[in-house]
Amino acid sequence: MYKALIIDDEKPVQIAIQKLGNWKYYGIEPPRLAVNGRDGLAAMREFHPDIVFVDMNMPVMDGVSFLQSASGEFPDSQYVVKLRMERAKELLEDEDNKILDIAERLGYADNHYFSRAFRNYYNISPSQYRKDFLKRQEEKNGPAPSPHHPYPP
């Protein structure tokens, strides 16, 4: 069976993730808990989880610092926040996707929390990431056709 770890300083979040996960169905042991990144690293050293749920805003060691340390020490573990942030970048690259909708698709109930988590992870806001990406695409491919004028001049 797979092993899971939830690293979050908020007890209600820990409880929600524990209760919402259909752990047995997916062949995952009930997840263990840690309240900050430092405790999370200690737990990882002890039982080597396969899946790690990481909060970004925690005391002692935040999610970004944890991921920097853990990714080097445990490269085979899957970090849910890392996967969510990579997916967020993919979704932001399509300007038809609203940031609020992206936040919801990735499981963030609060758009502001998603934006803060994205900024903490990448040091750039989701909207600025999108602007920069679209600018790079335009420089690479030329201006995109306008919906009002589908053919470039």
C-alpha positions as a Python dict, from the first residue, in 0.01 Angstrom:
ca = {
    (1, 'M'): (0, 0, 0),
    (2, 'Y'): (104, 358, -61),
    (3, 'K'): (189, 587, 229),
    (4, 'A'): (59, 944, 258),
    (5, 'L'): (152, 1245, 469),
    (6, 'I'): (-50, 1561, 531),
    (7, 'I'): (158, 1863, 635),
    (8, 'D'): (-70, 2144, 750),
    (9, 'D'): (-85, 2356, 1064),
    (10, 'E'): (-465, 2380, 1059),
    (11, 'K'): (-635, 2087, 1230),
    (12, 'P'): (-967, 2131, 1040),
    (13, 'V'): (-780, 2101, 708),
    (14, 'Q'): (-600, 1789, 826),
    (15, 'I'): (-930, 1634, 933),
    (16, 'A'): (-1103, 1730, 606),
    (17, 'I'): (-830, 1574, 391),
    (18, 'Q'): (-830, 1261, 607),
    (19, 'K'): (-1208, 1221, 584),
    (20, 'L'): (-1249, 1316, 217),
    (21, 'G'): (-986, 1080, 86),
    (22, 'N'): (-1104, 735, -21),
    (23, 'W'): (-769, 600, 91),
    (24, 'K'): (-840, 228, 96),
    (25, 'Y'): (-998, 236, -250),
    (26, 'Y'): (-677, 380, -396),
    (27, 'G'): (-450, 149, -199),
    (28, 'I'): (-329, 421, 37),
    (29, 'E'): (-279, 377, 410),
    (30, 'P'): (-457, 636, 627),
    (31, 'P'): (-233, 944, 609),
    (32, 'R'): (0, 1050, 885),
    (33, 'L'): (7, 1413, 999),
    (34, 'A'): (264, 1688, 1055),
    (35, 'V'): (199, 2049, 1156),
    (36, 'N'): (489, 2223, 979),
    (37, 'G'): (762, 2159, 727),
    (38, 'R'): (1025, 2068, 986),
    (39, 'D'): (800, 1802, 1138),
    (40, 'G'): (707, 1693, 786),
    (41, 'L'): (1071, 1630, 697),
    (42, 'A'): (1116, 1429, 1017),
    (43, 'A'): (806, 1222, 933),
    (44, 'M'): (933, 1164, 579),
    (45, 'R'): (1266, 1039, 709),
    (46, 'E'): (1083, 804, 943),
    (47, 'F'): (832, 638, 707),
    (48, 'H'): (907, 755, 348),
    (49, 'P'): (560, 849, 216),
    (50, 'D'): (472, 818, -151),
    (51, 'I'): (226, 1109, -154),
    (52, 'V'): (263, 1433, 42),
    (53, 'F'): (-5, 1702, 85),
    (54, 'V'): (167, 2031, 170),
    (55, 'D'): (25, 2360, 293),
    (56, 'M'): (222, 2663, 177),
    (57, 'N'): (167, 2892, 477),
    (58, 'M'): (286, 2727, 799),
    (59, 'P'): (493, 2829, 1099),
    (60, 'V'): (851, 2708, 1162),
    (61, 'M'): (910, 2595, 800),
    (62, 'D'): (671, 2700, 524),
    (63, 'G'): (569, 2491, 225),
    (64, 'V'): (821, 2643, -17),
    (65, 'S'): (1115, 2578, 218),
    (66, 'F'): (985, 2230, 286),
    (67, 'L'): (958, 2148, -86),
    (68, 'Q'): (1310, 2276, -152),
    (69, 'S'): (1451, 2050, 119),
    (70, 'A'): (1227, 1750, 55),
    (71, 'S'): (1259, 1746, -325),
    (72, 'G'): (1633, 1699, -299),
    (73, 'E'): (1616, 1446, -17),
    (74, 'F'): (1311, 1252, -144),
    (75, 'P'): (1297, 1292, -523),
    (76, 'D'): (1056, 999, -576),
    (77, 'S'): (778, 1134, -353),
    (78, 'Q'): (484, 1308, -520),
    (79, 'Y'): (408, 1647, -369),
    (80, 'V'): (47, 1743, -423),
    (81, 'V'): (114, 2116, -406),
    (82, 'K'): (387, 2080, -669),
    (83, 'L'): (153, 1891, -902),
    (84, 'R'): (-123, 2148, -843),
    (85, 'M'): (111, 2440, -916),
    (86, 'E'): (241, 2277, -1234),
    (87, 'R'): (-119, 2223, -1348),
    (88, 'A'): (-202, 2583, -1255),
    (89, 'K'): (71, 2707, -1491),
    (90, 'E'): (-68, 2493, -1773),
    (91, 'L'): (-420, 2627, -1717),
    (92, 'L'): (-300, 2988, -1690),
    (93, 'E'): (-139, 2960, -2033),
    (94, 'D'): (-487, 2947, -2186),
    (95, 'E'): (-626, 3297, -2148),
    (96, 'D'): (-982, 3164, -2181),
    (97, 'N'): (-945, 3006, -1834),
    (98, 'K'): (-1045, 3252, -1564),
    (99, 'I'): (-821, 3252, -1258),
    (100, 'L'): (-1122, 3196, -1032),
    (101, 'D'): (-1216, 2885, -1236),
    (102, 'I'): (-857, 2759, -1225),
    (103, 'A'): (-854, 2793, -847),
    (104, 'E'): (-1175, 2592, -821),
    (105, 'R'): (-1054, 2323, -1064),
    (106, 'L'): (-743, 2274, -853),
    (107, 'G'): (-941, 2240, -531),
    (108, 'Y'): (-894, 2587, -384),
    (109, 'A'): (-1219, 2715, -237),
    (110, 'D'): (-1077, 3067, -216),
    (111, 'N'): (-930, 3245, -520),
    (112, 'H'): (-716, 3468, -297),
    (113, 'Y'): (-566, 3168, -119),
    (114, 'F'): (-483, 3013, -458),
    (115, 'S'): (-319, 3336, -573),
    (116, 'R'): (-116, 3360, -251),
    (117, 'A'): (-9, 2993, -278),
    (118, 'F'): (92, 3043, -644),
    (119, 'R'): (289, 3358, -555),
    (120, 'N'): (462, 3180, -265),
    (121, 'Y'): (556, 2890, -490),
    (122, 'Y'): (670, 3079, -802),
    (123, 'N'): (738, 3431, -668),
    (124, 'I'): (494, 3574, -922),
    (125, 'S'): (118, 3623, -920),
    (126, 'P'): (-101, 3406, -1146),
    (127, 'S'): (-209, 3709, -1350),
    (128, 'Q'): (150, 3827, -1398),
    (129, 'Y'): (258, 3474, -1494),
    (130, 'R'): (-16, 3472, -1759),
    (131, 'K'): (83, 3816, -1893),
    (132, 'D'): (449, 3716, -1913),
    (133, 'F'): (365, 3384, -2082),
    (134, 'L'): (141, 3547, -2342),
    (135, 'K'): (404, 3812, -2411),
    (136, 'R'): (668, 3542, -2469),
    (137, 'Q'): (429, 3355, -2699),
    (138, 'E'): (359, 3671, -2896),
    (139, 'E'): (731, 3745, -2930),
    (140, 'K'): (789, 3387, -3045),
    (141, 'N'): (489, 3347, -3279),
    (142, 'G'): (378, 3700, -3362),
    (143, 'P'): (48, 3854, -3248),
    (144, 'A'): (-242, 3616, -3202),
    (145, 'P'): (-539, 3665, -3435),
    (146, 'S'): (-811, 3881, -3284),
    (147, 'P'): (-1151, 3718, -3242),
    (148, 'H'): (-1289, 4016, -3440),
    (149, 'H'): (-1024, 3987, -3711),
    (150, 'P'): (-926, 3620, -3737),
    (151, 'Y'): (-669, 3683, -4010),
    (152, 'P'): (-357, 3888, -3932),
    (153, 'P'): (-305, 4193, -4155),
}
